[in-house]
Structure formats: C-alpha cells, structure tokens
Amino acid sequence: MSFKFSEENLKRIEEERKKYPTALAAVMPVIYIAQEQNGYLSSEAMEEIASVLGIDKVNVLSVVTFYTMYHTKPMGKYHIQVCTNVSCMLRGGYKIWDQVKAKFGLDHMQVSEDRNFSLEEVECMGACGYAPMLAVNEDYFENLTKEKVEEILDSLK
Amino acid sequence: MIERIVLPQIENYNTINVYLANGGFDSAKKALAKTPDEIIDEVKKSGLRGRGGAAFSCGLKWSFMPKTTTKPKYLCINGDESEPGSFKDRQIFEDNPFQLIEGTIIACYAIGAKVAYLYIRGEYHKWIKMMQAAVDTAYEKGLLGEKMKSTFGSEFSCDLFIHKGAGAYICGEESSLMNSIEGKRGYPRVKPPFPAQNGLWGNPTTINNVETITNIPAIIKNGWEWFSKIGAPKHPGTILFGISGHVNKPGVYERPSGILLTELINDVAGGVLGSKKIKCVIPGGSSMPPLRGDQLEGVKMDAESLRDVGSAIGTGGVMVMNEDTNLLDVLIRIAHFYHHESCGQCTPCREGTGWMEKTLKRIKQGSGTSKDLDLLCDVANHIEGNTICALGEAAAWPVKFMIQRFRDEFEEFVSQEVSLPVPNKVHSMRGTAIPLIDLRK
C-alpha cells in the first residue's frame, strides 16, 4: 500500500519544520501526522516521512520503535488504554483492566476482528489523583467505577 | 492564609483577560527593563530550587550559561511528567498557562535564549491543546515572537514551541529530553559535557521544570526576600503536592514547603481511606525511597528534611498505602515499570531491572527464599551509580529500600529454608557451601 501525505498535511509538516533548525528534529511531529492519516506507521509511511524530510529511513524507524505511542500495526478505531501503575493499582486499576479484557475478550495490544477495539495496559498516564483511569484514544476517563466503565465501553460504537 | 504562587485561586485565571487584569505580564515588563545578570541574581537569592526532582538551585543553573558565545542558546521546559505519582504540571497547563509563558519569557531573557521548547508528554493530548491555545493567544497579543519588542518596549524577543512527546518515561531525564527534541531516540547523554555547554544541537541549553518556571514571575514581582521567607528556609516557596493512593481526597495541592507529611495526608488530603492505618508512603514519586507508616511523625516535606529521614522530595508526588496493601505486589509493579522504561543503553540497568522483576515474580509464585531478598538488594546496589542517567537509581532505590525497610514483611513471602547447592565435582566450586577439601576425601 503506497502512502502519500495529503495536501493539508504537507502544509502542517511545513509548519512543524519551521519550529526546528534541523529537518531531523521535525520527525516526531511528522510521524504523528502520518499515523493520524494512515492509522498506523507502515513501511511505506515511514519511507514517505523520510523522503518528505530528506532524512534517512533508518532515522524514522529508530524513533518509531523507541516510543510507545507510535504503532507499526493497525490499532482499533477505539484504542482503549488502562493504567495499572501503582496509584491506579491501589485504587483498583487491575480490576478495571480485567473488566475491559473480559468485555472484549482481548489482551494487551490485541485488536478485535472488526478492528473497532484494541487494548493496551499502559504505564502511568499522569492521572494518579483521579485513579483508576482509562483513556479511549485521546480522551481521559477518571475516577472510574465498574458501572462507569461499563457505561463508557457501551457508548463506543 | 496559604500562599498560592503557582495555582492562584482566581476564577478564569487561565484566560488572557483575567490574567492581564491581575497584573499578568507586568513581571515580564519589569524583568526586561533589568539586566539578565540582575534577574539571575534575584532568582539565585530567592533560593528557588528545581521542582523536577533534583531540587537544584534555579539561579545557579542559569548562571552556568556562557555569557560570551556566538552560538544560539536554548531553554527547554520539562513537562514530560512521567514519574508515577506526579500529575502536577497538567494542573498548571489547565489553570495557569499564561504564568508559565510569562516565566518562559523571563527565563529566556535571563539566559539569553531566543527559542524555548516546552516538552509535554504525548498522552496529555487535551493539555497540549490547551497549552497550544494559550501560546497562540500570547502570539496574537504580541506577548511572544517579534511583536513582543513593541509590546514590552525592549530589544528582546523569543519564541516558544511545544514539542509533543510520544510515550517514554526516560524523556523526563534532561539529556534524553534534548535528544527527543532533536528527533532522536530518547537516550540519555553522558555528562560532562553538561547542557549549559553542550545541549540542544551542541549549543548552550538550560532545562527547567514547568513548575519551576511558573514560579519566576512571582519572584520578579514580589522580590527575592518575599519568596525566601515562604516555607522551609533552605527549600523556600510552595510545592505542588500530588497526593494519590489510599486517601479520601486525592489531588494536587499547593502548600508551603516544609509542611508536615502527616498534615498533608490527614488534613489536606482528607485522611486515609476507611480510617485505616498507613503502611507505607512514597513521598516524591515512585522512584523515591519509601517511608514506613510508623515513621511519619514529624517528617517535613522539603529536600533537606526528607533527605535526613532517608528519602527525597522528588516531584512531590505522595503515594499513600494503607495497612491492607500487599507491598510485594506494589514492588513488582514498580520493578516492572522501570524494566519497561529502561532505555537499554547501560547494561546494569537494562539487565538489572529485568532480573529484579523476575526475582520478585519468583517470590510472588512462592518459590523465593530469604536469599533472594539479599540478591535483590545486591542487584540494586550494582545498578546504582553505574549508569549514565538517574533511571538506574530510580529503579534501584524502591527495591532496595522497600526490602530494607519492610524486611519483616517481605520475609513472610519467602521460604526460610536455605537449600544448599548439590556438591558438584564437574562444575566450578563458586557459590558452593561445601569446602573444597571435603570433596576431595
């Protein structure tokens, strides 16, 4: 599958490029843009990032594989992230994680067959005072209870 | 009255009009009329110390920036906030973004930087948008960029860009944060050279925490003497304490440094859930040595006092655990975190964090012995001090100190029988309990 940035995204890349003195430095925001457009970072997408910025493909790959928020395989339409780090764990984070796993019959980094849902057990998300928490794509849901989780998950269509 | 410096309780303070109506950006104006050295001196005398964990003098750090150089200088503001237990910076992005921007202007002027990068962790999508909106507003109002020259009537101008992280704990470490901004893997760099000599793209760079920078406008406004009188004399000012775990009212609270830990838990955070006893408190984010629940009386929350009781202030993220907590589970979770987040550059940390997690899990499965507890402390000791960055200590301290301070409890998880190795004539005698002479008979 070939990958080309949309006209609009090429303009965004231009803007990102202006923030930094080197092309390489713009690689992180540009990877985000590619992931947003393509859903995940395919080999073709990484090649396109490299060619747009005029850097080596290996530089893109090394960054993509270092950071956990870049995905090299497609995730679900709703990527559900549950924190189980200490503060969340103390307030029942693992119960929420078990509940979410049971609901979808999926485990860490697995995607449902219809590609609607994917799960991830994440490290601290910085919501420790409002634990337990989960995030659906970019949105945080905090101070969770079993019922609240059920409600949130049911609302995802 | 409780002093509020970083999070003033003013309604809609996060909107530009309310911020300006309350004297916003007056400090920047005042600062730009002074010389950079005067500002550095003021901040130095105020005693402001970094709020990111190391509690290093902010003014002193600024003074390390070379004065005579033709290279561009940079300011990095660390909002990576990835230490488990800390969630204070997001409160600043949400409630007081303009004071952070104003502090950035003053800091840039003091160190001579024309560009500042605000590094915010990638998971904070919502707060990045909020902060970006505030930065855009500041540009529109002529408070940043070229236009600020006419606004402030000064020759100085600076730019502020937000850099979004992508999920790596290690990027909260200053040199790895710089590598991340440069578009590389977040590997920490060997020091020296220090960032003030050789930072972003090899240029002089200063890295400050979001909370530290947000304190600056208040210091310029009210003077160093005012600031130095708040809280503990050696660690003055207020601290944003993020209290989480088994308390009734968890959240972020701004209180003067040196406040009693017991007051923080029992009064400010509404006491322990279910009025239970406290078993353990981690006072400054998960990498700091834990304190026993029966040793909290009289412990004050500032860098010196906590050092004296064998812990550290860290990011001010207080994690409270009640008497029902299984500390082995907690320690496994902490060990798993540091294993997951180790960048893999240094062998002691890359391998050691994995072995500590595996050994703890073995104990959890019921096949641990008392010797394993010693082994864990031994592994921790071999990581500590033998790595490029402080993640080594961050991974070693919780394991070492949790086992040392709660040895009684951990002994209950392990078998007391010491199984002697089977005498083996073929393999090396290393670690064999039986003396060599006996085997020869």
Chai-1 contact restraints between the chains, C-beta under 6 A:
chainA,res_idxA,chainB,res_idxB,connection_type,confidence,min_distance_angstrom,max_distance_angstrom,comment,restraint_id
A,K19,B,F161,contact,1.0,0.0,6.0,A-B,restraint_1
A,L24,B,G183,contact,1.0,0.0,6.0,A-B,restraint_2
A,A25,B,E182,contact,1.0,0.0,6.0,A-B,restraint_3
A,A25,B,G183,contact,1.0,0.0,6.0,A-B,restraint_4
A,V27,B,G183,contact,1.0,0.0,6.0,A-B,restraint_5
A,M28,B,G183,contact,1.0,0.0,6.0,A-B,restraint_6
A,S62,B,R185,contact,1.0,0.0,6.0,A-B,restraint_7
A,F66,B,R185,contact,1.0,0.0,6.0,A-B,restraint_8
A,Y67,B,A166,contact,1.0,0.0,6.0,A-B,restraint_9
A,Y67,B,G167,contact,1.0,0.0,6.0,A-B,restraint_10
A,Y67,B,A168,contact,1.0,0.0,6.0,A-B,restraint_11
A,T68,B,G167,contact,1.0,0.0,6.0,A-B,restraint_12
A,M69,B,G122,contact,1.0,0.0,6.0,A-B,restraint_13
A,M69,B,A166,contact,1.0,0.0,6.0,A-B,restraint_14
A,M69,B,G167,contact,1.0,0.0,6.0,A-B,restraint_15
A,Y70,B,A166,contact,1.0,0.0,6.0,A-B,restraint_16
A,N85,B,P84,contact,1.0,0.0,6.0,A-B,restraint_17
A,V86,B,P84,contact,1.0,0.0,6.0,A-B,restraint_18
A,V86,B,S286,contact,1.0,0.0,6.0,A-B,restraint_19
A,V86,B,V330,contact,1.0,0.0,6.0,A-B,restraint_20
A,V86,B,R333,contact,1.0,0.0,6.0,A-B,restraint_21
A,S87,B,G85,contact,1.0,0.0,6.0,A-B,restraint_22
A,S87,B,S244,contact,1.0,0.0,6.0,A-B,restraint_23
A,S87,B,G245,contact,1.0,0.0,6.0,A-B,restraint_24
A,S87,B,M319,contact,1.0,0.0,6.0,A-B,restraint_25
A,M89,B,R333,contact,1.0,0.0,6.0,A-B,restraint_26
A,L90,B,G245,contact,1.0,0.0,6.0,A-B,restraint_27
A,L90,B,H246,contact,1.0,0.0,6.0,A-B,restraint_28
A,E123,B,F337,contact,1.0,0.0,6.0,A-B,restraint_29
A,C124,B,P84,contact,1.0,0.0,6.0,A-B,restraint_30
A,M125,B,E123,contact,1.0,0.0,6.0,A-B,restraint_31
A,G126,B,E81,contact,1.0,0.0,6.0,A-B,restraint_32
A,G126,B,F87,contact,1.0,0.0,6.0,A-B,restraint_33
A,G126,B,R90,contact,1.0,0.0,6.0,A-B,restraint_34
A,C128,B,G85,contact,1.0,0.0,6.0,A-B,restraint_35
A,C128,B,F87,contact,1.0,0.0,6.0,A-B,restraint_36
A,C128,B,S244,contact,1.0,0.0,6.0,A-B,restraint_37
A,G129,B,F87,contact,1.0,0.0,6.0,A-B,restraint_38
A,G129,B,G242,contact,1.0,0.0,6.0,A-B,restraint_39
A,G129,B,S244,contact,1.0,0.0,6.0,A-B,restraint_40
A,G129,B,P250,contact,1.0,0.0,6.0,A-B,restraint_41
A,G129,B,G251,contact,1.0,0.0,6.0,A-B,restraint_42
A,E138,B,H125,contact,1.0,0.0,6.0,A-B,restraint_43
